[in-house]
């Protein structure tokens, strides 16, 4: 079990911050799945394998200028990027109004001029011409994937919001990921990758659009995140046709 440090209850969910086995975790009450985990001794380290896999785009773009995070959670991704990428500006959005409070109070998310935190629908930040170099989507509530993930327009919205050469990385539950993966594969034929993080049977990371050429990543950041190993684990699904259009986005 563990010691419950904080419990937040509303009509839709009960969130718990729990101290267990030397770590601090965030989860929905009654569920085994962990939303965030932090080692208080190494707060900037990414403890969960899927969060490292979400950052696989750093293998080909190691210094994105502008990053959008949809689904703040405990702030693991934002904390890591602030610490490791000093020139990167980050916008983080969460639909739960208490999540920024939890991230700062219980998970040490710092106040930083390079980080803007908002409460709202992440799709509102996927606007044409937004020019995000990296979009990270880890958006779940107690009922499953957030509505923006199940919206068939999601891939098109992401495509319109990415800068030239930008990439989106989306965390998906392995059991219900196929419709979302098919939509992304239709939008970026031949340019989507799937990674099952090591020792993680519940998550799959979808990445698109992939660059035309991929090289084995090097450097300290690549070693810390084990990007080379993740790149070798990546699979490419067959291209699909965009529903109802017969065409695909490039």
Residue frames as qw, qx, qy, qz and C-alpha x, y, z in Angstrom:
[[0.000, 0.886, 0.464, 0.000, 0.00, 0.00, 0.00],
 [0.392, 0.298, -0.043, 0.869, 1.55, 3.25, 1.11],
 [0.129, -0.528, -0.468, 0.697, 0.70, 6.47, 2.88],
 [0.220, 0.748, 0.493, 0.387, -1.91, 8.73, 1.27],
 [0.350, -0.172, -0.148, 0.909, -0.49, 12.24, 1.44],
 [0.262, 0.279, -0.008, -0.924, -3.31, 13.99, -0.37],
 [0.256, 0.390, 0.875, 0.132, -6.75, 13.09, -1.70],
 [0.204, 0.241, -0.124, -0.941, -8.72, 15.21, -4.16],
 [0.248, 0.381, 0.890, -0.021, -12.37, 14.35, -4.82],
 [0.340, 0.247, -0.080, -0.904, -14.85, 15.74, -7.32],
 [0.786, 0.232, 0.261, -0.511, -17.88, 14.34, -9.15],
 [0.768, 0.525, -0.312, -0.192, -15.74, 12.68, -11.85],
 [0.765, 0.268, -0.506, 0.296, -12.73, 11.26, -10.04],
 [0.630, -0.767, 0.119, 0.022, -10.78, 10.75, -6.85],
 [0.594, 0.614, -0.401, 0.332, -7.05, 11.45, -7.12],
 [0.766, -0.633, 0.031, 0.107, -4.53, 10.30, -4.55],
 [0.323, 0.740, -0.529, 0.263, -0.93, 11.28, -3.92],
 [0.936, -0.350, -0.025, -0.038, 0.74, 8.31, -2.24],
 [0.010, -0.745, 0.661, -0.089, 4.16, 7.84, -0.66],
 [0.968, -0.079, 0.212, -0.113, 5.31, 4.27, -1.29],
 [0.906, 0.068, 0.164, 0.383, 8.62, 2.45, -1.67],
 [0.476, -0.393, 0.130, 0.776, 10.64, 5.64, -1.48],
 [0.133, 0.218, 0.497, 0.829, 8.67, 7.31, -4.28],
 [0.296, 0.401, 0.385, -0.777, 5.71, 9.63, -4.58],
 [0.128, 0.216, 0.837, 0.487, 2.94, 8.55, -6.95],
 [0.416, 0.229, 0.107, -0.873, -0.23, 10.04, -8.39],
 [0.069, -0.124, -0.942, -0.305, -3.12, 7.74, -9.28],
 [0.564, -0.293, -0.231, -0.737, -6.88, 7.54, -9.52],
 [0.454, -0.282, 0.690, -0.489, -8.24, 5.91, -6.35],
 [0.824, 0.121, 0.465, -0.299, -9.00, 2.23, -6.79],
 [0.796, 0.594, -0.113, -0.024, -6.86, 1.88, -9.92],
 [0.844, -0.286, 0.186, 0.413, -3.46, 0.23, -10.22],
 [0.587, 0.564, 0.158, 0.558, -2.27, 2.43, -13.10],
 [0.428, -0.560, -0.127, 0.698, 0.14, 5.16, -12.00],
 [0.337, 0.907, 0.235, 0.087, -0.36, 8.62, -13.51],
 [0.250, 0.828, -0.367, 0.342, 2.92, 10.08, -12.24],
 [0.866, -0.396, -0.151, 0.265, 5.85, 8.92, -10.14],
 [0.201, 0.854, -0.310, 0.365, 8.68, 10.94, -8.64],
 [0.778, -0.178, -0.383, 0.465, 11.74, 9.93, -6.66],
 [0.236, -0.968, -0.089, 0.007, 12.13, 12.77, -4.11],
 [0.627, -0.526, 0.310, 0.484, 15.90, 12.16, -4.14],
 [0.285, -0.094, 0.583, 0.755, 16.04, 12.62, -7.94],
 [0.378, 0.587, 0.483, -0.528, 12.95, 14.69, -8.80],
 [0.351, 0.645, -0.304, -0.607, 14.06, 15.51, -12.35],
 [0.063, -0.210, 0.938, 0.267, 14.63, 11.88, -13.37],
 [0.696, 0.043, -0.271, -0.664, 11.85, 10.18, -15.36],
 [0.423, -0.259, 0.816, -0.295, 10.85, 7.15, -13.29],
 [0.749, 0.322, 0.504, -0.285, 8.26, 5.64, -15.65],
 [0.498, -0.051, 0.674, 0.543, 9.36, 3.95, -18.87],
 [0.358, 0.689, 0.586, 0.230, 6.52, 5.39, -20.94],
 [0.037, -0.963, -0.050, 0.263, 7.54, 8.97, -20.11],
 [0.372, -0.513, 0.557, 0.537, 11.02, 8.28, -21.48],
 [0.438, 0.283, 0.756, 0.395, 9.45, 6.79, -24.61],
 [0.204, 0.891, 0.393, -0.104, 7.34, 9.92, -25.09],
 [0.097, -0.890, 0.246, 0.372, 10.59, 11.84, -25.48],
 [0.759, 0.072, 0.514, 0.392, 11.90, 9.66, -28.31],
 [0.451, 0.844, 0.197, 0.211, 11.55, 12.64, -30.73],
 [0.257, -0.905, 0.303, 0.155, 14.57, 14.14, -28.94],
 [0.776, -0.104, 0.497, 0.373, 16.57, 11.50, -30.83],
 [0.508, 0.430, 0.433, 0.608, 16.20, 13.57, -34.02],
 [0.010, 0.780, 0.088, 0.619, 15.40, 16.98, -32.55],
 [0.618, -0.230, -0.563, 0.498, 17.41, 17.23, -29.31],
 [0.178, -0.266, -0.283, 0.904, 16.68, 20.91, -28.69],
 [0.047, 0.663, 0.646, 0.376, 13.06, 21.79, -29.58],
 [0.085, 0.259, -0.128, 0.953, 12.39, 25.50, -29.15],
 [0.508, -0.153, 0.154, -0.833, 8.68, 25.23, -28.27],
 [0.207, -0.069, -0.975, 0.028, 7.01, 22.25, -26.58],
 [0.599, -0.271, -0.036, -0.753, 3.32, 21.68, -25.86],
 [0.094, 0.014, -0.964, 0.249, 2.38, 19.16, -23.15],
 [0.613, -0.265, -0.234, -0.707, -1.27, 18.09, -23.10],
 [0.874, -0.355, -0.327, -0.058, -1.90, 16.38, -19.78],
 [0.008, 0.771, -0.478, 0.422, 0.27, 17.86, -17.03],
 [0.851, -0.239, -0.460, 0.090, -0.31, 15.18, -14.39],
 [0.669, -0.654, -0.090, 0.342, 2.38, 15.39, -11.73],
 [0.136, 0.961, -0.197, -0.139, 4.57, 17.43, -14.08],
 [0.807, -0.273, 0.403, 0.336, 7.25, 14.79, -14.76],
 [0.653, 0.478, 0.329, 0.487, 7.78, 15.74, -18.40],
 [0.069, 0.949, 0.039, 0.306, 7.81, 19.47, -17.70],
 [0.582, -0.760, 0.268, 0.107, 10.27, 19.04, -14.80],
 [0.805, -0.062, 0.404, 0.429, 12.62, 16.97, -16.94],
 [0.513, 0.654, 0.280, 0.479, 12.54, 19.34, -19.92],
 [0.150, -0.974, 0.047, -0.160, 13.12, 22.40, -17.76],
 [0.657, -0.636, 0.356, 0.193, 16.16, 20.76, -16.19],
 [0.733, -0.052, 0.526, 0.428, 17.71, 19.28, -19.33],
 [0.425, 0.520, 0.447, 0.591, 16.82, 21.73, -22.11],
 [0.256, -0.508, -0.284, 0.772, 17.68, 25.26, -20.92],
 [0.043, 0.171, -0.315, -0.933, 16.61, 26.98, -24.16],
 [0.159, -0.350, -0.845, -0.371, 13.24, 25.24, -24.50],
 [0.343, -0.071, 0.225, -0.909, 9.97, 27.06, -23.76],
 [0.119, -0.202, -0.972, -0.010, 7.14, 24.84, -22.51],
 [0.513, -0.164, 0.012, -0.843, 3.37, 25.21, -22.44],
 [0.106, -0.086, -0.981, 0.140, 1.51, 22.63, -20.35],
 [0.522, -0.174, -0.143, -0.823, -2.27, 22.20, -20.37],
 [0.089, -0.124, -0.970, 0.191, -4.50, 20.07, -18.16],
 [0.361, -0.463, -0.505, -0.633, -8.28, 19.86, -18.08],
 [0.612, -0.556, -0.537, 0.164, -8.35, 19.23, -14.32],
 [0.013, -0.889, 0.070, -0.452, -8.13, 22.55, -12.46],
 [0.673, -0.704, 0.223, -0.043, -6.47, 20.95, -9.42],
 [0.936, 0.149, 0.009, 0.319, -3.69, 19.24, -11.36],
 [0.391, 0.679, -0.235, 0.575, -1.36, 22.27, -11.51],
 [0.463, -0.717, 0.285, -0.436, -1.79, 22.69, -7.74],
 [0.956, -0.238, 0.171, 0.006, -0.95, 19.02, -7.13],
 [0.804, 0.424, -0.085, 0.407, 2.03, 19.15, -9.48],
 [0.167, 0.721, -0.300, 0.601, 3.53, 22.15, -7.68],
 [0.566, -0.625, 0.297, -0.448, 2.62, 21.21, -4.09],
 [0.889, -0.260, 0.359, -0.113, 3.34, 17.48, -4.13],
 [0.892, 0.236, 0.231, 0.309, 5.66, 16.91, -7.09],
 [0.471, -0.566, 0.167, 0.656, 7.89, 19.96, -6.96],
 [0.499, 0.612, 0.399, 0.466, 6.99, 21.46, -10.33],
 [0.377, -0.338, -0.127, 0.853, 8.95, 24.72, -10.26],
 [0.244, 0.912, 0.209, -0.256, 7.83, 28.21, -11.10],
 [0.533, -0.197, 0.451, 0.688, 9.90, 29.07, -14.16],
 [0.284, 0.622, -0.060, -0.728, 9.57, 31.81, -16.78],
 [0.179, 0.283, -0.788, -0.516, 10.05, 29.16, -19.48],
 [0.079, -0.265, -0.961, -0.014, 6.97, 27.22, -18.30],
 [0.422, -0.080, 0.008, -0.903, 3.37, 28.36, -18.79],
 [0.010, 0.186, 0.973, -0.137, 0.71, 26.16, -17.16],
 [0.424, -0.055, -0.168, -0.888, -2.94, 26.42, -18.21],
 [0.375, 0.209, 0.846, -0.317, -6.21, 24.74, -17.28],
 [0.545, 0.469, -0.075, -0.691, -8.37, 23.91, -20.27],
 [0.903, 0.307, 0.294, -0.062, -8.99, 21.66, -23.25],
 [0.527, -0.403, 0.500, 0.556, -5.67, 20.76, -24.87],
 [0.510, 0.478, 0.591, 0.402, -7.23, 20.90, -28.32],
 [0.069, 0.976, 0.185, -0.096, -7.54, 24.68, -27.92],
 [0.290, -0.764, 0.425, 0.388, -3.74, 24.85, -28.21],
 [0.545, 0.043, 0.718, 0.431, -3.68, 22.75, -31.39],
 [0.360, 0.820, 0.220, -0.385, -4.38, 25.69, -33.65],
 [0.743, 0.540, 0.169, 0.359, -3.17, 26.24, -37.23],
 [0.349, 0.755, -0.177, 0.526, 0.17, 27.99, -37.26],
 [0.651, -0.754, 0.068, -0.063, 0.94, 27.36, -33.58],
 [0.519, 0.671, -0.482, 0.219, 4.33, 26.05, -34.72],
 [0.735, -0.555, 0.368, -0.129, 5.03, 23.59, -31.92],
 [0.300, 0.585, -0.749, -0.082, 8.32, 21.76, -32.39],
 [0.259, 0.008, -0.955, 0.145, 7.17, 18.95, -30.10],
 [0.629, -0.315, -0.025, -0.710, 3.68, 18.01, -28.92],
 [0.171, 0.093, -0.943, 0.270, 3.47, 15.52, -26.04],
 [0.635, -0.280, -0.184, -0.696, 0.03, 14.08, -25.31],
 [0.281, -0.023, -0.907, 0.313, -0.57, 12.13, -22.10],
 [0.388, -0.142, 0.085, -0.907, -4.23, 12.88, -21.58],
 [0.438, -0.256, -0.856, -0.102, -6.35, 10.47, -19.55],
 [0.438, -0.412, 0.266, -0.753, -9.07, 10.82, -16.97],
 [0.470, -0.174, 0.782, -0.370, -10.69, 8.27, -14.68],
 [0.793, 0.359, 0.332, -0.364, -12.83, 7.02, -17.57],
 [0.807, 0.216, 0.403, 0.374, -10.01, 6.51, -20.08],
 [0.451, 0.152, 0.264, 0.839, -8.60, 8.62, -22.93],
 [0.070, 0.503, 0.208, -0.836, -9.45, 12.32, -22.93],
 [0.581, 0.654, 0.424, -0.237, -12.05, 13.38, -25.54],
 [0.256, 0.809, -0.350, -0.397, -9.48, 15.06, -27.78],
 [0.222, -0.362, 0.876, 0.227, -7.82, 11.66, -28.38],
 [0.413, 0.316, 0.854, -0.004, -11.04, 10.04, -29.59],
 [0.379, 0.762, 0.098, -0.516, -11.97, 12.98, -31.82],
 [0.811, 0.321, 0.384, 0.305, -11.39, 11.83, -35.44],
 [0.334, 0.910, -0.010, 0.246, -10.09, 15.33, -36.22],
 [0.623, -0.725, 0.189, 0.223, -7.25, 14.98, -33.69],
 [0.734, -0.040, 0.352, 0.580, -4.51, 14.03, -36.22],
 [0.348, 0.694, 0.309, 0.550, -5.45, 16.93, -38.51],
 [0.295, -0.947, -0.050, -0.116, -5.42, 19.36, -35.59],
 [0.711, -0.524, 0.262, 0.388, -1.97, 18.16, -34.56],
 [0.656, 0.276, 0.379, 0.591, -0.66, 18.38, -38.13],
 [0.150, 0.858, 0.234, 0.431, -1.87, 21.97, -38.44],
 [0.433, -0.899, 0.050, -0.052, -0.26, 22.97, -35.15],
 [0.829, -0.276, 0.201, 0.443, 3.21, 21.49, -35.71],
 [0.033, 0.831, -0.351, -0.429, 6.14, 23.53, -36.93],
 [0.749, 0.536, -0.378, -0.095, 8.04, 22.34, -39.97],
 [0.474, 0.366, -0.744, 0.298, 10.00, 19.30, -38.80],
 [0.429, -0.360, 0.499, -0.661, 7.91, 19.03, -35.63],
 [0.423, -0.032, -0.903, -0.072, 6.72, 15.77, -34.10],
 [0.649, -0.414, 0.120, -0.627, 3.87, 14.60, -31.88],
 [0.296, 0.119, -0.927, 0.199, 4.24, 11.80, -29.33],
 [0.642, -0.313, -0.077, -0.696, 1.02, 10.36, -27.92],
 [0.118, -0.176, 0.919, -0.331, 0.64, 7.99, -24.98],
 [0.692, -0.058, -0.363, -0.621, -2.04, 5.36, -25.61],
 [0.671, -0.225, 0.630, -0.319, -3.49, 2.53, -23.59],
 [0.048, -0.253, 0.891, 0.374, -2.54, -0.65, -25.45],
 [0.295, 0.317, 0.892, -0.130, -6.05, -2.12, -25.26],
 [0.335, 0.774, 0.506, -0.182, -7.91, 0.69, -27.03],
 [0.222, -0.603, 0.282, 0.713, -5.30, 2.36, -29.18],
 [0.485, 0.204, 0.710, 0.468, -6.18, 1.04, -32.64],
 [0.266, 0.847, 0.448, 0.106, -8.65, 3.77, -33.76],
 [0.154, -0.935, 0.132, 0.290, -6.24, 6.53, -32.77],
 [0.486, -0.370, 0.624, 0.488, -3.28, 4.77, -34.38],
 [0.486, 0.450, 0.670, 0.335, -5.27, 4.22, -37.58],
 [0.147, 0.957, 0.247, -0.046, -6.18, 7.90, -37.72],
 [0.269, -0.813, 0.362, 0.368, -2.56, 8.95, -37.28],
 [0.545, -0.098, 0.709, 0.437, -1.37, 6.40, -39.85],
 [0.423, 0.691, 0.549, 0.208, -3.89, 7.77, -42.34],
 [0.004, 0.989, 0.041, -0.143, -2.74, 11.33, -41.70],
 [0.063, -0.796, 0.574, 0.182, 0.98, 10.54, -42.00],
 [0.977, 0.191, -0.001, -0.092, 1.28, 7.48, -44.29],
 [0.843, 0.282, -0.241, 0.389, 4.55, 5.70, -43.74],
 [0.241, 0.538, -0.345, 0.730, 5.67, 8.27, -41.17],
 [0.645, -0.583, 0.132, -0.477, 4.22, 6.95, -37.90],
 [0.424, 0.282, -0.816, 0.273, 6.11, 4.88, -35.37],
 [0.766, -0.520, -0.131, -0.355, 4.90, 2.80, -32.42],
 [0.292, 0.412, -0.743, 0.439, 6.95, 2.00, -29.35],
 [0.786, -0.509, -0.318, -0.150, 6.02, -0.36, -26.53],
 [0.103, -0.787, 0.500, -0.346, 8.16, 0.83, -23.60],
 [0.487, 0.183, -0.830, 0.202, 10.27, -1.90, -21.99],
 [0.199, -0.185, -0.828, 0.490, 8.60, -3.64, -19.04],
 [0.314, 0.282, 0.272, -0.865, 5.32, -1.84, -19.76],
 [0.153, 0.248, 0.912, 0.288, 2.43, -3.86, -21.15],
 [0.124, 0.708, 0.604, -0.344, -0.19, -1.16, -20.71],
 [0.118, 0.836, -0.031, -0.535, 1.18, 1.70, -22.80],
 [0.672, 0.300, 0.413, 0.536, 2.08, 2.29, -26.41],
 [0.085, -0.691, 0.049, 0.717, 3.59, 5.50, -27.73],
 [0.600, 0.617, 0.434, 0.266, 2.60, 6.72, -31.19],
 [0.289, -0.592, 0.181, 0.730, 4.99, 9.16, -32.89],
 [0.489, 0.532, 0.537, 0.436, 4.35, 11.15, -36.05],
 [0.853, 0.508, -0.117, -0.023, 5.43, 12.42, -38.43],
 [0.795, -0.363, 0.260, 0.410, 8.79, 10.68, -38.35],
 [0.068, 0.765, -0.405, -0.496, 11.69, 12.28, -40.21],
 [0.804, 0.480, -0.268, -0.226, 12.63, 10.78, -43.54],
 [0.672, 0.330, -0.592, 0.299, 15.91, 9.50, -42.11],
 [0.696, -0.693, 0.068, -0.175, 16.60, 8.21, -38.61],
 [0.511, 0.510, -0.593, 0.358, 20.08, 7.93, -37.16],
 [0.705, -0.357, -0.534, 0.301, 21.27, 6.31, -33.96],
 [0.175, -0.934, -0.011, -0.310, 21.12, 9.12, -31.36],
 [0.673, 0.094, -0.410, 0.608, 24.22, 10.14, -29.42],
 [0.026, -0.560, 0.208, -0.802, 25.01, 12.31, -26.45],
 [0.003, -0.079, 0.764, -0.640, 24.27, 12.48, -22.74],
 [0.575, 0.094, 0.209, -0.785, 20.53, 13.05, -23.14],
 [0.749, 0.208, -0.501, -0.382, 20.20, 10.08, -25.51],
 [0.412, 0.154, -0.852, 0.285, 22.01, 7.86, -23.02],
 [0.211, -0.036, 0.609, -0.763, 19.90, 9.01, -20.08],
 [0.676, 0.206, 0.141, -0.694, 16.63, 8.36, -21.92],
 [0.518, -0.063, 0.839, 0.154, 17.96, 5.21, -23.65],
 [0.524, 0.596, -0.011, -0.608, 16.79, 6.65, -26.96],
 [0.248, 0.433, -0.790, -0.356, 18.86, 4.28, -29.06],
 [0.125, 0.075, 0.978, -0.147, 17.18, 1.26, -27.49],
 [0.417, 0.523, 0.490, -0.560, 13.74, 2.83, -27.93],
 [0.404, 0.593, -0.353, -0.601, 14.46, 3.64, -31.57],
 [0.152, 0.247, -0.932, -0.216, 15.39, 0.02, -32.22],
 [0.208, 0.267, 0.885, -0.319, 12.13, -1.12, -30.60],
 [0.384, 0.449, 0.095, -0.801, 10.02, 1.16, -32.77],
 [0.416, 0.288, 0.827, 0.244, 7.63, -0.43, -35.27],
 [0.194, 0.237, -0.235, -0.922, 5.92, 1.15, -38.25],
 [0.542, 0.378, 0.689, -0.297, 2.27, 0.30, -38.95],
 [0.363, 0.323, 0.665, 0.567, 0.99, -0.01, -42.49],
 [0.106, 0.032, -0.084, -0.990, -0.41, 3.21, -44.04],
 [0.174, 0.522, 0.813, -0.191, -4.15, 3.65, -43.67],
 [0.066, 0.476, 0.448, 0.754, -6.70, 5.76, -45.52],
 [0.105, 0.009, 0.380, -0.919, -8.21, 8.72, -43.72],
 [0.192, 0.444, 0.855, -0.186, -11.83, 7.86, -42.81],
 [0.294, 0.785, 0.478, -0.263, -14.34, 9.30, -45.24],
 [0.097, 0.845, -0.207, -0.482, -11.81, 11.09, -47.40],
 [0.901, 0.373, 0.143, 0.173, -9.83, 8.56, -49.38],
 [0.429, 0.741, -0.258, 0.447, -6.85, 10.85, -48.86],
 [0.735, -0.448, -0.276, 0.428, -4.17, 11.44, -46.28],
 [0.090, -0.989, 0.105, 0.058, -2.34, 14.41, -44.86],
 [0.778, 0.364, -0.230, 0.457, 1.31, 14.85, -45.76]]
